[in-house]
Each structure stands twice: as C-alpha cells, then as structure tokens.
Amino acid sequence: MRRPLLATGLAALCMAVGVPAHAWAGTSGAATSGVTTAPVVVNMEATVLAAQIDPRRADHTLTPGAKDSVLAVEQALEDLNLLDPQWVDGYFGTTTIAAYAAYQSSLGYSGLAANGLPGVTSLTKLGHNRFTVSNTIGPGAKVQRSGYVVDARTQAMLTAAERLLGYPLTLEQGSYNPGGDPTSAGTHDGGGVVDISVAGMTAAKRTAVARALRQVGFAAWVRDPSQGDWPWHIHAAAISDTDLSSQAQHQTGDYYLGLNGLANRGADDGPKVPIRTWEQYQRGH
C-alpha cells in the first residue's frame, strides 16, 4: 500500500511546483538527491611532470598534485586493455609509460611521438568521453639557434635565461640530433636539450649560467672532462618538453630527485634554486 500513496504524493508535489511527474520520475537518484558528478579534468602539466619523475623513484611516492590526473589517464588506458588494473594507482611509473607509449603507437605515432610522455593530441584523444584536458603544453615548432635546431619552447626559455644574465648564450649542440654525439647517451635525440659553450667563462660565470637556466625551467649542470669524454660545457634539458628522448626524461626526473643527471646517479652538484618548469616560471613573472 505504500507505493501507490508515494506515487500519489509525488504527483501532487509535481503539480504544486509545476514540474511534470514524468520528468521527475525520469531523473537519476543522484539528480533527485541534488548530487552532481563533477567533470573529470586532467592537468597536462602535472601529468607530464609525473611521467618524468615517477619512473626514477626508488619507491611509489606520488608526484604532488598529479594523482587525480594520472589516475584518470591510467583508467582510460585500462579501458583500452593497455594497462592492468593493478597499475591504476596514480603513479606514472615505467609500466604506465610503456602503456601510454603503446597507446601512442596504436594511433599510428612513432619515434618521439610515441615516447610515453603525453602530448596534447594523444591525451585529448584518450580523454574522449572520459575527461577534458587543462594546462596544455607543447614544444612548438622547430627553429634555428646558433646554427642548431631547437624547438620554440626551448628557444623562449634560453631567451629568458639570457635576460636574467644580461648577455647572450652560444650553443655547441642542439636538439633533434639522433646519434649526432655518442657521448650524449641519446639525450639530444629529441627536443628540449642543448649544450652551451663556456669558452672564456670563469667558474663563477659558468655557475651563474647554470643557475639562470635552472630558474627558467631547465635541469642544467656544468659538465667537466673528469665526468666523461667531453670538454667543459653546460648541459641543459628543458623540464616537461614533451619531445624529450627517454634518456632526457630520465635526466629531468633525476634532477627533481636531487641527482646529477649522469649514469652514476650521483648527488646534484649544481646551484641550488627552487625547481620549476617553464610554465611555472612564466606564471611567477
């Protein structure tokens, strides 16, 4: 007997407020209770940063501010049967990198476009009917600097560092140079990585250049001949450049973990500054 009385009461209430009973009855429980589901938004900046740092961690510590975004990406990869449910944990480790690279390959991408770092196009496609993407970032077009190829994002970062220093910087190696320098261990194969000439610089000036580069969003170190088969130079990798080679991704991740970016994974020997990306630097100025 309760059901007819409830139905009658509902009909009367609908008539009183001017809402058709069928419209009320057709709403979901969440809607009738006044609860709405917030749209899922993936912060691309945070996700790309996690994809560089997390694979280099010795534990499963999550990258601050990235968990929800990474979870949404991992859930989408699971939906496509590219990631086992056990790895849907908000940690963008090596397994998630491999799954994302497989997804990029499934879209027909190869090379740098399938490096496991989310790009705007692939991330947007992955999010279709699942999530939207905010804080998008990208390397931009390839341009010339000091006779070498770099991407537009790296070019802007170098220009910003020069403004801080008050003098120009000269490259002795650029980006997108696969196999061009065996001593670089593949870090220059993709975008975002440059070597800067230190000819005529004092030790203090070399340190000042590395500091300025770090301030605008590079993982940068002064390199000397005792560390490898190379002359004195400054090596700089643009954090969160989505064209980074796998080796350069490892360097930027190590930089966040207080390491020197070399194969020995020693302690960072560069000037100490607050670590930030290019986008964070721009927002702070």
Backbone bond lengths (Angstrom), bond angles and torsions (degrees), N, CA, C in turn:
res aa  C-N    CA-C-N  psi(-1)  N-CA   C-N-CA  omega(-1)  CA-C   N-CA-C  phi
1 M - - - 1.458 - - 1.529 111.38 -
2 R 1.338 117.36 -19.24 1.466 118.53 -177.24 1.530 111.75 -68.14
3 R 1.332 116.92 -37.54 1.457 119.58 -173.48 1.526 112.73 -63.35
4 P 1.367 122.11 -48.19 1.458 120.69 178.68 1.512 112.37 -61.47
5 L 1.360 117.24 -38.07 1.455 119.39 -179.77 1.530 110.40 -65.07
6 L 1.364 115.47 -40.30 1.460 119.82 179.82 1.521 110.15 -64.70
7 A 1.337 116.18 -41.35 1.453 120.49 179.83 1.518 110.43 -64.21
8 T 1.334 116.00 -42.15 1.456 119.74 179.53 1.518 110.55 -63.49
9 G 1.328 116.19 -42.64 1.460 120.18 179.02 1.508 111.94 -63.27
10 L 1.343 117.01 -39.19 1.456 121.29 179.41 1.516 110.72 -64.75
11 A 1.372 115.21 -42.61 1.461 119.31 179.45 1.521 110.79 -61.76
12 A 1.331 115.59 -41.66 1.460 119.27 179.86 1.512 111.18 -64.39
13 L 1.339 116.58 -41.13 1.450 120.50 179.55 1.527 110.87 -64.10
14 C 1.324 116.20 -40.78 1.464 120.06 179.66 1.521 110.95 -62.76
15 M 1.366 115.72 -41.89 1.459 119.59 178.65 1.526 110.56 -62.81
16 A 1.330 116.20 -37.52 1.463 120.28 -176.73 1.522 111.96 -67.00
17 V 1.326 117.33 -36.09 1.468 120.35 -177.37 1.519 112.64 -98.66
18 G 1.326 116.79 -0.67 1.455 120.28 176.67 1.496 114.83 77.19
19 V 1.348 118.40 25.19 1.456 122.34 178.39 1.517 108.59 -109.88
20 P 1.346 119.25 128.85 1.459 120.55 178.17 1.516 111.04 -59.14
21 A 1.323 115.69 137.51 1.466 119.78 -177.87 1.504 111.73 -61.30
22 H 1.353 116.90 -35.50 1.468 118.05 -178.32 1.516 111.56 -68.27
23 A 1.324 116.78 -30.43 1.465 119.43 178.53 1.511 110.55 -69.01
24 W 1.342 116.84 -40.87 1.466 120.71 178.13 1.518 110.65 -65.63
25 A 1.328 114.79 -44.26 1.464 119.10 -176.25 1.512 111.57 -66.39
26 G 1.351 116.87 -25.39 1.460 119.18 -176.84 1.505 113.87 -84.04
27 T 1.326 118.58 -4.52 1.458 119.56 -179.81 1.503 110.46 -79.69
28 S 1.345 115.15 158.67 1.459 120.08 179.97 1.513 110.28 -79.17
29 G 1.321 114.03 168.33 1.462 119.36 178.07 1.510 110.70 -62.13
30 A 1.355 116.21 -37.17 1.459 119.26 -179.35 1.516 110.55 -64.24
31 A 1.365 115.61 -39.33 1.450 118.62 -177.96 1.517 111.26 -70.20
32 T 1.346 117.48 -41.93 1.451 120.26 -178.12 1.507 111.41 -67.86
33 S 1.306 117.28 -23.66 1.454 119.64 179.21 1.523 111.62 -90.36
34 G 1.355 115.60 -0.46 1.456 119.74 178.97 1.514 113.82 81.10
35 V 1.346 117.48 11.98 1.454 121.75 -179.30 1.520 109.13 -98.87
36 T 1.316 117.89 127.68 1.456 121.94 175.91 1.520 109.47 -118.35
37 T 1.314 114.74 150.97 1.457 120.02 -179.97 1.520 109.44 -92.52
38 A 1.319 116.79 121.54 1.456 121.03 -179.21 1.523 109.54 -68.71
39 P 1.321 118.62 141.08 1.467 120.68 178.39 1.528 110.11 -63.34
40 V 1.319 115.78 144.79 1.456 120.99 179.60 1.527 108.65 -82.29
41 V 1.321 116.39 127.80 1.464 121.89 179.87 1.524 108.71 -123.22
42 V 1.313 116.15 127.79 1.467 121.71 176.63 1.525 108.72 -100.06
43 N 1.320 115.73 120.46 1.456 122.13 175.75 1.528 107.91 -81.44
44 M 1.324 116.03 108.25 1.458 119.69 -175.20 1.521 112.47 -64.59
45 E 1.322 117.40 -40.11 1.466 120.08 178.42 1.521 111.19 -55.09
46 A 1.330 115.97 -49.90 1.457 120.92 -177.64 1.524 111.16 -65.87
47 T 1.326 116.47 -38.50 1.459 120.91 -178.30 1.522 111.39 -66.56
48 V 1.326 116.92 -45.86 1.462 120.79 -179.92 1.533 110.36 -64.78
49 L 1.321 116.50 -38.48 1.464 119.45 178.67 1.530 110.30 -62.98
50 A 1.323 116.90 -44.09 1.467 120.84 178.85 1.525 110.85 -62.07
51 A 1.325 116.67 -36.68 1.465 120.57 -179.24 1.523 112.25 -67.30
52 Q 1.326 117.85 -19.59 1.463 120.95 175.46 1.528 111.88 -89.48
53 I 1.334 115.91 -40.41 1.468 119.74 -173.56 1.525 112.88 -83.09
54 D 1.321 117.09 -47.15 1.469 120.77 -171.13 1.529 113.58 -56.70
55 P 1.340 120.08 -42.33 1.472 118.57 -179.23 1.526 113.70 -63.97
56 R 1.325 117.72 -16.70 1.461 120.92 -177.46 1.525 113.04 -95.88
57 R 1.310 116.73 -5.91 1.469 120.13 -178.45 1.528 110.90 -76.09
58 A 1.322 114.77 148.50 1.461 120.04 176.37 1.521 111.14 -82.54
59 D 1.332 116.98 -13.61 1.460 120.96 179.10 1.530 107.99 -129.71
60 H 1.331 116.33 -167.29 1.453 120.05 -178.44 1.536 111.80 -106.50
61 T 1.334 115.98 33.99 1.457 119.35 174.64 1.523 109.48 -61.84
62 L 1.328 116.75 134.24 1.453 120.44 -178.40 1.531 110.69 -84.81
63 T 1.324 116.28 149.09 1.455 120.92 175.75 1.521 108.61 -71.93
64 P 1.325 118.35 124.27 1.470 120.94 -177.73 1.524 112.60 -53.44
65 G 1.324 115.23 133.46 1.456 121.02 176.61 1.514 115.52 80.87
66 A 1.340 117.82 0.11 1.467 120.08 -174.71 1.526 113.92 -109.21
67 K 1.326 118.48 -11.58 1.459 120.70 -169.90 1.523 113.48 -55.31
68 D 1.315 118.75 -52.84 1.464 121.26 -175.38 1.520 111.29 -62.57
69 S 1.314 116.65 -40.76 1.466 120.42 179.93 1.522 110.85 -66.75
70 V 1.326 116.88 -44.60 1.462 120.44 179.83 1.526 110.21 -64.63
71 L 1.319 117.07 -40.63 1.462 120.03 177.74 1.523 111.36 -58.33
72 A 1.320 117.15 -43.50 1.467 120.57 -179.68 1.529 110.76 -62.92
73 V 1.321 116.58 -40.22 1.463 120.73 177.93 1.525 110.13 -66.00
74 E 1.315 116.72 -44.89 1.465 120.29 -179.04 1.526 111.43 -65.10
75 Q 1.317 117.58 -38.96 1.463 120.54 177.98 1.522 110.88 -63.16
76 A 1.334 116.32 -37.55 1.461 119.80 177.48 1.529 110.62 -67.22
77 L 1.317 117.07 -40.22 1.468 120.61 177.46 1.529 110.71 -65.81
78 E 1.319 116.59 -35.91 1.468 120.21 175.78 1.519 110.06 -64.25
79 D 1.335 116.96 -42.26 1.467 121.06 178.78 1.520 111.29 -57.10
80 L 1.328 116.45 -31.63 1.464 121.54 -179.18 1.523 112.16 -90.96
81 N 1.342 116.02 8.36 1.472 122.16 179.70 1.531 112.47 61.37
82 L 1.327 115.43 31.37 1.460 120.40 177.55 1.528 112.43 -103.21
83 L 1.326 116.31 -10.88 1.468 120.48 -177.86 1.514 109.33 -141.44
84 D 1.322 116.31 128.54 1.457 120.99 178.92 1.527 110.09 -67.76
85 P 1.336 117.74 142.60 1.472 120.78 -177.75 1.525 114.50 -52.97
86 Q 1.328 117.74 -29.48 1.469 119.61 -177.75 1.526 112.24 -64.68
87 W 1.361 116.68 -19.80 1.465 120.19 -178.56 1.520 112.79 -97.66
88 V 1.322 117.36 5.29 1.462 120.93 175.92 1.528 106.90 -85.94
89 D 1.334 115.72 84.92 1.461 120.45 -169.01 1.532 113.65 -138.87
90 G 1.329 117.84 5.11 1.467 120.30 -179.21 1.509 114.13 82.59
91 Y 1.333 116.82 5.17 1.465 123.26 -178.26 1.528 107.86 -111.15
92 F 1.338 117.03 114.18 1.466 121.05 -175.38 1.525 109.26 -87.88
93 G 1.322 115.90 64.31 1.457 121.47 -177.54 1.515 112.93 -82.11
94 T 1.324 116.28 -167.71 1.460 121.28 -175.50 1.526 112.77 -61.25
95 T 1.333 117.03 -33.89 1.465 119.74 179.79 1.522 110.86 -67.78
96 T 1.332 116.71 -40.84 1.464 119.89 177.65 1.522 110.87 -69.57
97 I 1.331 117.38 -37.65 1.467 120.76 175.33 1.529 109.82 -57.34
98 A 1.332 116.41 -46.85 1.465 120.68 -179.23 1.526 110.74 -64.06
99 A 1.333 116.40 -39.20 1.463 120.08 179.69 1.525 110.77 -66.12
100 Y 1.332 116.25 -40.99 1.461 118.81 179.99 1.525 110.52 -68.62
101 A 1.331 116.99 -37.89 1.465 120.37 177.27 1.529 109.87 -63.04
102 A 1.330 116.95 -38.51 1.466 120.37 177.48 1.523 110.57 -64.93
103 Y 1.340 116.23 -38.14 1.465 119.88 176.79 1.531 110.16 -64.02
104 Q 1.335 116.92 -44.11 1.468 120.23 178.11 1.531 110.63 -59.87
105 S 1.330 115.61 -41.49 1.470 119.63 178.00 1.518 111.48 -63.69
106 S 1.331 116.43 -35.42 1.469 120.22 179.71 1.520 111.51 -65.90
107 L 1.330 116.67 -21.54 1.465 121.42 177.27 1.532 111.32 -85.35
108 G 1.330 115.93 -2.27 1.455 120.46 -179.32 1.509 113.81 94.84
109 Y 1.345 117.42 6.46 1.457 120.83 179.46 1.527 110.45 -81.66
110 S 1.315 115.58 156.50 1.463 120.88 176.35 1.520 108.42 -149.29
111 G 1.315 116.77 173.32 1.454 121.11 178.31 1.517 112.11 60.08
112 L 1.327 116.83 -135.38 1.466 121.69 -177.88 1.521 112.24 -62.01
113 A 1.326 116.99 -27.32 1.466 120.51 -179.47 1.519 111.79 -74.72
114 A 1.335 116.69 -7.71 1.471 121.06 177.55 1.523 109.33 -127.29
115 N 1.353 115.73 44.86 1.463 120.60 -176.45 1.522 113.64 -93.04
116 G 1.338 117.83 4.47 1.460 121.19 178.83 1.511 114.36 88.49
117 L 1.344 117.62 -11.40 1.461 120.70 174.13 1.525 108.38 -87.80
118 P 1.325 118.88 127.75 1.461 120.24 -179.92 1.519 111.80 -61.28
119 G 1.321 115.77 129.83 1.451 122.00 171.13 1.518 109.36 -104.04
120 V 1.319 117.03 167.01 1.461 120.12 -175.96 1.530 111.79 -59.11
121 T 1.324 116.79 -47.66 1.468 119.84 -175.54 1.520 111.71 -65.74
122 S 1.332 116.82 -49.35 1.470 119.23 -178.14 1.520 111.46 -65.67
123 L 1.327 117.03 -39.12 1.468 120.24 -178.97 1.527 110.58 -67.48
124 T 1.316 117.09 -39.41 1.462 120.70 178.28 1.522 110.91 -65.08
125 K 1.332 116.69 -41.27 1.468 119.99 177.95 1.525 110.95 -65.72
126 L 1.317 117.02 -40.35 1.461 120.37 178.45 1.519 110.79 -62.90
127 G 1.322 116.22 -33.35 1.453 120.53 -177.04 1.512 114.86 -80.46
128 H 1.336 118.85 -5.84 1.466 121.25 -177.39 1.526 111.32 -53.53
129 N 1.312 116.25 121.03 1.474 124.03 -177.71 1.533 112.66 64.39
130 R 1.341 117.29 13.20 1.467 120.79 179.28 1.532 111.61 -124.14
131 F 1.337 115.96 -49.96 1.463 119.78 -178.02 1.518 109.53 -156.58
132 T 1.321 115.22 162.96 1.462 120.65 171.59 1.526 108.01 -105.25
133 V 1.319 115.92 164.89 1.466 120.99 -175.31 1.524 109.82 -116.21
134 S 1.325 116.56 129.86 1.460 122.27 176.10 1.522 109.84 -117.58
135 N 1.328 116.81 169.55 1.468 122.54 176.68 1.523 111.88 50.96
136 T 1.322 115.52 50.66 1.463 119.63 -178.12 1.529 110.91 -70.27
137 I 1.309 115.69 146.50 1.464 122.50 178.39 1.520 108.98 -138.97
138 G 1.326 116.48 157.00 1.453 120.73 178.04 1.513 110.85 -165.11
139 P 1.333 117.49 161.82 1.471 121.08 -176.43 1.518 113.93 -75.89
140 G 1.316 118.07 -22.96 1.456 120.05 -176.52 1.520 111.99 78.64
141 A 1.312 116.00 -171.72 1.464 121.70 -176.22 1.525 111.65 -73.97
142 K 1.321 115.47 158.88 1.462 120.89 174.81 1.524 109.33 -80.64
143 V 1.327 115.58 135.58 1.464 121.53 -178.90 1.524 109.15 -135.22
144 Q 1.321 115.92 171.02 1.462 122.12 179.77 1.525 110.52 -100.52
145 R 1.321 115.73 139.74 1.470 121.40 173.58 1.524 107.86 -148.60
146 S 1.317 116.62 126.20 1.478 122.63 -179.28 1.519 111.67 52.79
147 G 1.343 116.12 30.70 1.454 119.97 179.51 1.514 114.20 82.10
148 Y 1.325 117.56 6.74 1.463 122.59 179.96 1.527 110.43 -119.31
149 V 1.322 115.64 160.57 1.458 121.08 178.79 1.525 109.58 -91.55
150 V 1.336 115.91 131.14 1.462 122.52 171.61 1.524 106.74 -137.05
151 D 1.303 117.58 171.88 1.460 118.45 174.40 1.533 109.92 -96.87
152 A 1.320 116.16 165.74 1.465 121.18 -173.01 1.527 112.12 -62.21
153 R 1.320 116.98 -36.02 1.475 119.92 179.06 1.528 110.15 -63.70
154 T 1.336 116.61 -45.67 1.463 120.97 178.54 1.524 110.90 -63.38
155 Q 1.314 116.52 -40.51 1.461 120.92 177.48 1.528 111.24 -58.17
156 A 1.329 116.25 -45.77 1.469 120.37 -179.91 1.524 111.00 -64.01
157 M 1.324 116.80 -37.94 1.462 121.19 179.32 1.527 111.30 -65.71
158 L 1.323 116.74 -43.05 1.460 120.51 178.89 1.528 110.86 -64.01
159 T 1.319 116.35 -39.69 1.461 120.54 178.28 1.531 110.79 -63.72
160 A 1.327 116.61 -39.33 1.467 120.42 178.12 1.525 110.80 -65.38
161 A 1.335 117.13 -39.23 1.469 120.53 177.95 1.525 110.39 -64.33
162 E 1.317 116.40 -39.14 1.466 120.09 178.52 1.528 111.07 -63.48
163 R 1.326 116.61 -37.40 1.468 119.17 177.70 1.527 110.68 -63.55
164 L 1.325 116.98 -38.29 1.461 120.03 178.10 1.528 111.01 -65.85
165 L 1.327 115.91 -38.42 1.462 120.91 -175.63 1.525 112.44 -80.91
166 G 1.318 116.12 -35.02 1.452 119.79 -176.79 1.511 114.10 87.86
167 Y 1.330 117.74 12.24 1.459 121.48 176.97 1.533 109.10 -153.03
168 P 1.345 116.91 158.73 1.467 120.51 -175.55 1.527 112.91 -77.87
169 L 1.320 114.37 159.19 1.459 121.99 176.73 1.524 108.80 -116.06
170 T 1.316 115.72 144.32 1.464 121.05 -179.44 1.524 109.66 -116.35
171 L 1.317 116.37 129.29 1.465 120.42 179.01 1.525 110.71 -82.57
172 E 1.329 114.64 149.01 1.459 119.13 169.52 1.530 110.51 -120.82
173 Q 1.309 115.97 0.05 1.463 121.72 170.24 1.532 107.72 -161.74
174 G 1.329 115.31 141.20 1.450 120.00 -178.44 1.517 112.90 -109.97
175 S 1.310 115.39 -152.46 1.465 122.85 -177.18 1.535 110.14 -108.80
176 Y 1.337 115.52 177.05 1.467 121.94 177.01 1.532 111.36 52.46
177 N 1.322 115.26 48.07 1.464 121.17 -175.66 1.527 109.86 -126.69
178 P 1.341 117.89 62.96 1.470 120.28 -175.91 1.520 112.67 -61.22
179 G 1.325 115.04 124.11 1.458 120.65 178.36 1.513 114.50 74.62
180 G 1.340 117.98 2.57 1.462 120.44 -175.88 1.511 114.01 -71.28
181 D 1.335 117.08 -25.23 1.461 121.06 -179.81 1.520 108.47 -142.89
182 P 1.326 116.78 100.16 1.478 120.01 -178.07 1.519 113.62 -57.27
183 T 1.339 117.87 -26.33 1.466 119.75 -177.49 1.525 112.20 -74.37
184 S 1.338 117.43 -13.67 1.469 119.84 -177.27 1.516 112.92 -84.64
185 A 1.336 117.36 -4.13 1.470 122.77 176.75 1.522 113.54 55.64
186 G 1.337 116.19 31.07 1.459 120.10 175.03 1.514 115.12 87.77
187 T 1.333 118.39 -0.81 1.466 119.40 -176.57 1.529 112.25 -67.43
188 H 1.335 117.21 -26.51 1.463 120.51 -179.67 1.531 112.64 -92.56
189 D 1.320 117.33 5.08 1.461 120.07 -178.24 1.530 111.89 -65.84
190 G 1.319 116.66 -30.96 1.451 121.34 -179.20 1.513 112.13 -109.86
191 G 1.327 115.62 -156.89 1.454 120.85 -178.94 1.511 112.64 -90.40
192 G 1.337 115.32 172.54 1.462 121.17 171.18 1.508 117.08 81.89
193 V 1.334 118.84 -2.52 1.470 120.73 -174.46 1.527 110.43 -120.04
194 V 1.328 115.99 132.64 1.463 121.89 178.77 1.524 109.62 -140.83
195 D 1.324 115.28 156.47 1.462 122.11 168.74 1.520 107.19 -113.48
196 I 1.321 116.29 134.46 1.464 122.15 -175.66 1.524 110.21 -110.56
197 S 1.297 115.35 132.66 1.462 121.07 179.78 1.531 110.01 -67.13
198 V 1.340 115.28 138.69 1.471 120.36 176.74 1.528 110.26 -116.98
199 A 1.328 116.43 19.36 1.469 120.53 -178.93 1.521 110.55 -56.17
200 G 1.336 116.31 126.58 1.452 121.79 178.32 1.510 115.03 79.90
201 M 1.307 117.91 0.88 1.469 120.65 -178.74 1.520 111.17 -87.43
202 T 1.308 116.29 140.93 1.460 121.36 170.90 1.526 108.82 -76.21
203 A 1.318 115.75 168.57 1.465 119.74 177.70 1.525 110.54 -59.29
204 A 1.343 115.94 -40.11 1.467 120.07 -179.18 1.523 111.00 -64.86
205 K 1.337 116.13 -38.60 1.464 119.17 -179.55 1.523 110.74 -70.28
206 R 1.336 117.95 -37.60 1.463 120.65 177.06 1.524 110.12 -60.09
207 T 1.327 115.77 -43.27 1.459 119.96 179.06 1.524 111.35 -65.08
208 A 1.329 116.23 -38.81 1.463 120.10 179.54 1.530 110.97 -63.35
209 V 1.331 116.98 -38.24 1.463 120.89 179.36 1.533 109.93 -67.39
210 A 1.324 116.42 -44.87 1.468 119.43 178.81 1.522 110.45 -61.18
211 R 1.340 116.36 -38.38 1.470 119.82 179.37 1.531 111.11 -64.47
212 A 1.319 116.96 -45.44 1.461 120.39 -179.93 1.528 111.12 -62.68
213 L 1.312 116.14 -40.52 1.467 120.02 178.09 1.530 110.86 -62.75
214 R 1.303 116.78 -41.29 1.468 120.41 177.84 1.528 110.79 -65.52
215 Q 1.302 116.64 -37.02 1.471 119.72 -177.74 1.523 112.02 -62.92
216 V 1.332 117.59 -31.69 1.464 119.96 -177.24 1.531 113.11 -95.00
217 G 1.335 117.61 0.61 1.462 119.05 173.17 1.515 117.20 117.73
218 F 1.319 117.75 13.25 1.470 120.51 174.42 1.524 110.64 -94.37
219 A 1.307 116.22 148.43 1.460 121.53 160.44 1.525 104.16 -87.95
220 A 1.325 117.62 109.21 1.465 120.44 -170.41 1.524 110.83 -130.42
221 W 1.329 114.62 141.02 1.460 120.87 179.42 1.530 110.44 -140.72
222 V 1.318 116.28 145.67 1.458 121.44 169.25 1.526 106.76 -80.98
223 R 1.330 116.74 122.42 1.463 121.95 179.90 1.529 109.52 -104.88
224 D 1.348 115.61 139.61 1.467 119.79 178.95 1.521 109.93 -127.51
225 P 1.340 118.28 162.95 1.472 121.88 -174.95 1.524 114.68 -59.93
226 S 1.328 117.55 -21.68 1.467 118.84 -179.38 1.533 111.67 -71.69
227 Q 1.338 117.20 -16.41 1.461 120.87 -177.11 1.526 113.34 -91.07
228 G 1.309 117.10 -19.09 1.456 120.02 -177.83 1.510 111.65 -178.46
229 D 1.329 115.79 -175.72 1.455 121.15 -177.40 1.526 109.59 -84.70
230 W 1.334 114.73 69.72 1.465 119.94 -179.63 1.528 110.09 -154.97
231 P 1.329 117.52 159.38 1.467 121.01 175.84 1.526 109.75 -82.43
232 W 1.330 117.03 175.34 1.455 120.99 174.29 1.532 109.83 -57.96
233 H 1.302 117.05 133.67 1.462 122.01 175.50 1.525 108.33 -166.85
234 I 1.315 116.56 172.94 1.476 121.16 173.47 1.518 107.38 -113.56
235 H 1.301 115.20 124.23 1.464 121.87 179.19 1.521 108.32 -99.67
236 A 1.329 116.58 129.95 1.464 120.48 -176.77 1.522 110.75 -136.00
237 A 1.334 115.85 129.78 1.465 122.28 177.24 1.525 108.61 -120.07
238 A 1.311 116.91 124.20 1.460 122.23 -177.71 1.533 110.06 -73.49
239 I 1.330 116.15 111.79 1.459 120.58 -179.93 1.525 110.00 -57.59
240 S 1.322 116.33 135.66 1.466 124.16 174.84 1.519 114.86 69.49
241 D 1.326 117.80 15.38 1.459 119.45 169.14 1.531 106.50 -69.67
242 T 1.316 117.58 119.31 1.462 119.58 -173.07 1.528 113.03 -74.63
243 D 1.338 117.69 -1.84 1.459 121.56 173.60 1.526 112.17 -98.97
244 L 1.319 118.30 8.55 1.468 120.55 179.10 1.529 110.88 -57.70
245 S 1.327 116.55 137.94 1.459 119.89 170.69 1.523 108.65 -67.39
246 S 1.315 117.02 164.75 1.468 120.34 179.57 1.523 111.19 -57.61
247 Q 1.341 116.22 -40.83 1.459 120.01 -179.35 1.531 111.15 -64.76
248 A 1.319 116.82 -39.42 1.461 120.40 179.13 1.528 110.70 -71.07
249 Q 1.330 117.21 -34.05 1.465 120.16 173.79 1.526 110.03 -57.56
250 H 1.325 115.70 -42.77 1.463 120.40 179.69 1.528 110.80 -62.94
251 Q 1.336 117.01 -39.52 1.461 119.98 179.52 1.527 111.71 -63.21
252 T 1.325 116.99 -45.13 1.468 119.04 -179.16 1.522 111.02 -66.97
253 G 1.335 116.30 -35.83 1.458 118.65 176.25 1.508 111.61 -64.81
254 D 1.340 116.42 -42.84 1.466 120.57 178.91 1.527 111.61 -63.48
255 Y 1.310 116.42 -36.40 1.467 120.60 178.69 1.525 110.30 -57.77
256 Y 1.317 117.09 -43.21 1.465 120.63 178.12 1.521 111.99 -65.14
257 L 1.306 116.30 -25.93 1.465 120.65 -178.45 1.530 112.14 -93.23
258 G 1.335 117.43 9.80 1.465 121.10 176.08 1.509 114.23 79.36
259 L 1.348 116.78 29.81 1.460 120.98 -177.72 1.530 110.50 -114.01
260 N 1.346 115.48 171.43 1.466 120.46 -169.83 1.519 114.96 -93.12
261 G 1.320 118.71 0.92 1.454 120.71 177.69 1.514 114.86 76.11
262 L 1.323 117.79 5.53 1.459 122.38 177.74 1.530 110.02 -99.56
263 A 1.338 115.66 168.27 1.461 120.11 -177.90 1.524 112.43 -61.77
264 N 1.343 117.18 -27.66 1.465 119.03 -179.05 1.520 113.06 -77.35
265 R 1.340 116.62 -8.54 1.459 122.78 178.88 1.528 111.81 50.92
266 G 1.329 114.98 44.02 1.453 120.67 176.85 1.520 111.50 -75.84
267 A 1.329 115.10 177.06 1.460 120.18 -179.53 1.521 110.69 -67.08
268 D 1.318 115.59 146.26 1.461 121.47 177.52 1.528 109.35 -58.53
269 D 1.329 115.95 129.89 1.466 120.20 -178.70 1.529 111.67 -112.85
270 G 1.340 116.91 15.62 1.457 120.44 -177.97 1.518 112.56 -97.10
271 P 1.340 116.91 174.87 1.471 121.26 179.64 1.527 110.72 -63.67
272 K 1.296 116.39 139.40 1.464 121.29 -177.08 1.529 110.45 -85.86
273 V 1.319 114.80 119.32 1.468 121.66 175.52 1.525 106.90 -139.01
274 P 1.330 118.00 159.14 1.472 119.30 174.75 1.533 109.26 -60.64
275 I 1.321 116.73 128.27 1.464 120.11 -178.25 1.521 109.50 -76.34
276 R 1.325 115.58 131.48 1.454 120.04 178.83 1.520 109.88 -151.04
277 T 1.308 115.91 159.25 1.455 121.39 174.34 1.529 109.44 -88.00
278 W 1.313 116.72 170.58 1.459 121.74 176.61 1.525 110.53 -59.59
279 E 1.329 116.73 -40.58 1.454 120.25 -178.94 1.529 110.70 -66.16
280 Q 1.319 117.60 -39.37 1.452 120.80 177.55 1.525 110.44 -66.73
281 Y 1.320 117.46 -38.03 1.462 120.89 177.42 1.523 110.38 -62.63
282 Q 1.309 116.81 -43.54 1.464 120.72 -179.93 1.515 111.94 -62.66
283 R 1.320 116.60 -39.86 1.461 119.29 -179.68 1.519 111.56 -69.39
284 G 1.341 116.14 -23.54 1.458 119.95 -179.33 1.513 113.26 -86.61
285 H 1.325 116.72 -0.85 1.475 120.00 -178.03 1.526 109.43 -127.96
